[in-house]
Amino acid sequence: MEHEFRFKLVLFGNVAVGKTSIVDRYINDKFEQEYISTLGYNVFEKNIDVGGTSVAFMIFDIGGQEQFEELRKKYATGAKAAFLVYDVTNRETFDNIKKWNIDLEKFSDNATFILVGNKVDLEDLRKVQVREGADLANDIGAVGFFETSAKTGEGIDDSFYRLAQILLEKMKKS
C-alpha cells in the first residue's frame, strides 16, 4: 500500500439532517432510530483503501445549532474535505445549503466538498427532488452529489469513497 493520506473532513448542515447518523453508519455500520442532537462536536477516524492507497478521514461531526458557530469555525479550520448535508424530506434544510456553503468557504482551507441529500428511505415524504439536488451541487461547486440513507446505508460508503478518490486525484495534480 502507498503512503497514507490523512484528510480532515467536516459535516455542515441543519440540525436533524442526519449528519451524526451518516457518520455512525460509515464508522460503525449502525443506525440508531433516536439520536440526541450533537452538542458541540464528535471526532472519528476511519481508514479506507482507495486503489492501493491508504486514506484516513478525521471526521468532525459538529452540531448544526446556531450556538455552535464558533466551534464550526474552529474545527473547520484546515479542513480539506466536507459534506454539506440536507434532508430530502425537509425543504428548509435544502434552502439553507447555500448558507452552509458560505460558512464552509469562510472557515475551511478551501475544502473539497460533496452535497449529500439524506433520508432517501423516506421517499413518500420527499420534498426535494433528485434533480434539484444535482442542480444545486453544480451551482455551488460541489465535486459530487449523492443521495443517501443513513438508516439503510444506501450511498454512504460510496460518497466517502468518491470524496477520497477526488482528493487523491487533486493531490496528484498539485
Secondary structure, DSSP 4 states (H G I P E B T S, - for coil): -EEEEEEEEEEE--TTSSHHHHHHHHHHS---SS-PPPSSEEEEEEEEEETTEEEEEEEEEE--SGGGHHHHHHHHTT--EEEEEEETT-HHHHHTHHHHHHHHHHHSSS-EEEEEEE-GGGGGG--S-HHHHHHHHHHHT-SEEEE--TTT-TTHHHHHHHHHHHHHHHHHH-
